[in-house]
């Protein structure tokens, strides 16, 4: 049985720099890419995969594909 972790994340596109910040409300991910044609989502997954030390393809956006508020799922290892 595969177990996964669900995480709520706020994404801030068009930021001054790429950054992952832990807040009392969860993670905030700042990306320099604009929120158009999926560019911010690609940058978000790339940055988050490095921060969480998981492979990019292990990050699954469950909800919020077109929103700043995202719910992701990653497998437990």
C-alpha positions in Angstrom: 0.0 0.0 0.0 1.5 3.3 -1.1 1.1 6.2 1.3 1.2 9.8 0.3 1.5 13.2 2.0 -0.9 16.0 1.1 0.4 19.6 1.5 -1.4 22.9 1.1 0.8 25.5 -0.6 0.4 29.2 -1.6 2.2 30.1 -4.8 3.3 33.7 -5.5 4.1 34.1 -9.2 6.2 37.0 -10.6 8.2 37.3 -7.4 11.6 39.0 -7.3 13.3 35.7 -6.5 12.6 32.0 -6.3 12.1 31.1 -2.6 10.3 28.5 -0.5 9.2 29.9 2.9 7.7 28.1 5.8 4.9 30.1 7.6 2.5 29.3 10.4 -0.1 28.7 7.7 2.1 26.3 5.7 4.5 26.7 2.8 4.7 29.7 0.5 6.5 29.3 -2.8 7.7 32.4 -4.6 8.6 32.0 -8.3 9.9 34.5 -10.7 7.9 33.0 -13.6 4.5 34.6 -14.6 1.3 32.8 -14.2 0.7 32.2 -17.9 0.7 29.0 -20.0 1.7 26.9 -16.9 5.1 28.6 -16.6 4.6 29.3 -12.8 3.5 25.7 -12.2 6.6 24.3 -13.9 8.9 26.7 -11.8 6.9 25.8 -8.7 7.4 22.1 -9.2 11.1 22.5 -10.0 11.7 24.6 -6.9 9.6 22.5 -4.6 11.3 19.3 -5.7 14.7 20.7 -4.7 13.3 22.0 -1.4 11.6 18.7 -0.5 14.4 16.6 -2.0 12.0 14.6 -4.2 11.8 14.0 -7.9 9.8 16.4 -10.0 7.5 13.7 -11.3 6.7 12.7 -7.7 4.9 16.0 -7.1 1.3 15.8 -8.1 -0.9 18.9 -8.1 -4.2 17.6 -6.9 -6.0 20.9 -7.0 -5.2 24.5 -7.9 -3.7 24.0 -11.3 -5.0 27.5 -12.2 -4.9 29.0 -8.8 -2.3 30.4 -6.3 -3.7 28.0 -3.6 -2.5 24.5 -4.5 -2.9 21.1 -2.9 -0.1 18.7 -3.8 0.5 15.0 -3.1 3.9 13.4 -2.8 4.7 9.8 -2.0 6.2 8.8 1.3 9.6 7.2 1.1 
